[in-house]
Amino acid sequence: MEEIIKRLKNRHLFRLYEYIQPLINYSIPNEDSIYVDKVLAIAPHQDDEAVGCAGTLIKHVKSGKHLEIVFCTNDSQERMEESKKAVEIIGSKKNHYMYFPARNLSGNKDFKESLGTILNSVKPEAVFMPFFFDKHNDHIAVSWAISKLARKMNLNFMVYAYSVWSPLNPNCLFDISKEWGIKKQAIECYKTQLVTRDYIKIAQGLNQYWGEIKERGMMYAEVFLKMTVQEYISLWSKVFK
């Protein structure tokens, strides 16, 4: 049985690379800014936004543009308070809190409908969300919900897919060297989570890696898989058909 599951996972992985290869550039473009105003960042858990994409979000806010963050789960009041401090540091003035238990988003219709309500209200021009191969069920569930919502909503935004738990083949890079110190402060807010893993070390190592890969002397960089929401949903459908 384990061998069958392994083969099924590999089948999806190979299918993914088959479809994603045309989108990947060997020299990842360094983008100066997100060329829209209204950005929504989706964090399945309170800390994903800080670890996965805070540097770019901070960069966006510093340019005078609009940011909102939606947190999909909540497991304690303490973590809730930590997230409020983190978003203040990142610079998001308006935030949305769902109260679903962690590891309870997969196939959850109430979660899907709640996310749809927020998308309809915010009408974002760009959405940061975990890539659907990020190895956590709640992270994958965000893409599932988006794919279902697209059947009845006119979704029209650019997706910036980020990673927390799994490597990502990116086609978009942001130099966050000047923003790293603020990003670090945002991650430091999540003291309950830093007890179990050193997320500062994780983010720092990954961001340093991509910075050096892109350009010698670039201190820190965040990377994403960028595509229209229609392209993203199409990729999801092809991989998981």
C-alpha positions in Angstrom: 0.0 0.0 0.0 2.8 2.4 0.9 4.4 1.8 -2.5 1.1 2.5 -4.3 0.7 5.8 -2.4 4.3 6.7 -3.2 3.7 6.1 -6.9 0.5 8.2 -6.9 2.4 11.1 -5.3 5.2 10.8 -7.9 2.6 10.7 -10.7 1.2 14.1 -9.5 4.7 15.5 -9.1 5.9 14.5 -12.6 2.6 15.8 -14.1 3.2 19.1 -12.3 6.7 19.6 -13.7 5.4 18.7 -17.2 2.9 21.6 -17.1 4.9 24.0 -15.0 8.2 23.9 -17.0 7.2 26.5 -19.7 6.5 29.0 -16.8 10.0 28.6 -15.3 12.8 30.9 -16.2 16.4 29.7 -15.6 17.2 33.3 -14.7 14.5 34.3 -12.3 13.3 37.9 -13.0 13.9 40.3 -10.1 10.7 42.3 -9.7 10.9 45.8 -8.1 7.3 45.8 -7.0 3.9 44.3 -7.2 2.4 46.3 -10.1 -1.1 46.5 -8.6 -2.5 48.3 -5.6 -4.7 46.0 -3.7 -3.1 42.8 -2.3 -4.6 40.0 -0.2 -2.3 37.6 1.6 -3.9 34.2 2.6 -2.3 32.6 5.7 -3.7 29.2 6.5 -2.1 29.6 10.0 -1.0 32.6 12.0 2.7 32.8 11.1 2.6 31.6 7.5 2.4 35.1 6.2 5.5 36.1 8.2 7.6 33.1 7.2 6.5 32.8 3.6 6.1 36.3 2.1 6.4 39.0 4.8 9.4 40.7 3.1 7.5 41.3 -0.2 4.4 42.4 1.7 6.4 44.9 3.7 7.9 46.1 0.4 4.4 46.6 -1.0 3.2 48.6 2.0 6.4 50.7 2.0 5.5 51.7 -1.6 2.2 53.2 -0.3 -0.1 50.5 -1.5 -2.8 48.5 0.1 -2.5 45.2 1.9 -5.0 42.9 3.7 -4.3 39.6 5.4 -6.7 36.7 6.0 -5.9 34.1 8.6 -7.8 30.8 8.0 -7.3 29.0 11.4 -6.9 29.9 15.0 -5.7 27.5 17.7 -5.3 29.8 20.8 -5.9 33.3 22.0 -2.2 33.7 22.6 -1.4 33.0 19.0 -4.1 35.4 17.9 -2.5 38.2 19.9 0.9 37.3 18.4 -0.6 37.6 14.9 -2.0 41.1 15.7 1.5 42.2 16.6 3.0 40.6 13.5 0.6 42.3 11.1 1.2 45.7 12.7 4.9 45.2 12.0 4.2 44.1 8.4 2.0 47.1 7.9 -1.4 45.5 7.1 -4.1 47.9 8.3 -7.1 45.6 7.7 -7.1 41.9 8.5 -9.6 39.0 8.5 -9.8 36.3 11.0 -11.5 32.9 10.5 -11.8 30.6 13.5 -11.5 27.1 11.9 -9.4 24.6 13.8 -6.0 23.8 12.4 -5.9 20.8 10.1 -9.6 21.2 9.4 -9.7 23.0 6.1 -9.5 20.2 3.6 -12.8 19.7 1.9 -14.4 22.2 4.4 -17.3 23.9 2.6 -17.7 26.5 5.3 -14.1 27.5 4.9 -14.6 27.7 1.1 -17.7 29.9 1.5 -16.0 32.1 4.1 -13.0 32.7 1.8 -15.3 33.4 -1.1 -17.0 36.1 1.0 -13.7 37.8 1.8 -12.5 37.6 -1.8 -15.8 39.2 -2.9 -15.5 41.9 -0.4 -11.8 42.8 -0.9 -11.7 42.3 -4.7 -7.9 41.9 -4.6 -5.7 42.5 -7.7 -3.0 40.1 -6.4 -3.3 37.2 -3.9 -0.4 35.6 -2.0 -1.2 32.0 -1.1 0.6 28.7 -0.4 1.5 26.7 -3.5 -0.7 23.6 -3.7 2.3 21.3 -3.3 3.3 22.9 0.0 3.3 19.9 2.4 0.5 20.7 4.8 -3.1 19.8 4.3 -4.4 23.2 5.3 -2.0 24.9 2.8 -3.3 22.6 0.0 -6.9 23.3 1.0 -6.5 27.0 0.1 -5.9 26.1 -3.6 -8.8 23.6 -3.4 -11.1 26.3 -2.2 -10.0 28.8 -4.9 -10.5 26.1 -7.6 -14.1 25.5 -6.3 -14.9 29.2 -5.9 -13.8 29.9 -9.5 -16.8 27.8 -10.7 -19.3 30.4 -9.5 -17.2 33.6 -9.0 -15.5 35.8 -11.5 -12.1 35.6 -10.0 -9.6 38.0 -11.6 -6.3 38.4 -9.8 -2.6 37.5 -10.1 -1.5 34.6 -7.9 1.8 34.7 -6.1 2.2 31.2 -4.7 4.7 30.9 -1.8 6.1 28.0 0.1 6.7 27.3 3.8 7.1 23.6 4.1 8.3 22.5 0.6 10.8 23.7 -2.0 9.3 25.8 -4.8 10.4 26.2 -8.5 9.9 30.0 -8.8 9.5 32.3 -11.8 9.4 35.5 -9.8 11.8 37.0 -7.2 11.8 40.0 -4.9 15.0 41.5 -3.3 14.0 41.9 0.4 17.5 42.8 1.7 16.2 46.1 3.1 13.1 44.4 4.4 14.7 41.4 6.1 15.1 43.1 9.5 11.4 43.9 9.7 10.4 40.5 8.5 12.5 39.0 11.3 10.7 41.1 13.8 7.4 39.9 12.5 8.4 36.2 12.8 9.7 36.9 16.3 6.2 37.8 17.4 5.2 34.2 17.1 6.9 33.0 20.3 4.5 30.0 20.7 5.7 28.7 17.4 9.4 29.4 17.8 9.3 27.0 20.8 8.9 24.1 18.4 10.9 25.2 15.4 13.4 28.0 14.6 11.4 29.7 11.9 13.7 32.7 11.9 16.6 30.3 10.9 14.5 28.6 8.3 13.4 31.8 6.7 16.8 33.4 6.9 18.5 30.4 5.3 16.0 30.2 2.5 15.9 33.9 1.8 19.7 34.1 1.8 19.9 31.1 -0.5 17.7 32.7 -3.2 19.4 36.1 -2.8 22.8 34.6 -3.5 21.5 32.4 -6.3 20.1 35.4 -8.0 23.0 37.8 -7.7 26.2 37.7 -5.8 25.9 40.2 -2.9 22.1 40.2 -2.8 21.5 39.4 0.9 17.9 38.2 1.0 15.2 37.3 -1.5 11.7 35.8 -1.6 10.5 33.8 -4.5 7.1 32.9 -5.9 5.3 31.0 -8.6 3.4 33.8 -10.3 0.5 33.3 -12.7 -3.0 34.5 -13.3 -5.7 32.8 -11.2 -7.0 31.2 -14.3 -3.6 29.7 -15.1 -3.2 28.6 -11.5 -6.6 26.8 -11.5 -5.9 25.2 -14.8 -2.6 23.9 -13.4 -4.3 22.6 -10.4 -6.9 20.8 -12.5 -4.3 19.2 -14.8 -2.2 17.9 -11.9 -5.0 16.6 -9.8 -7.4 15.4 -12.6 
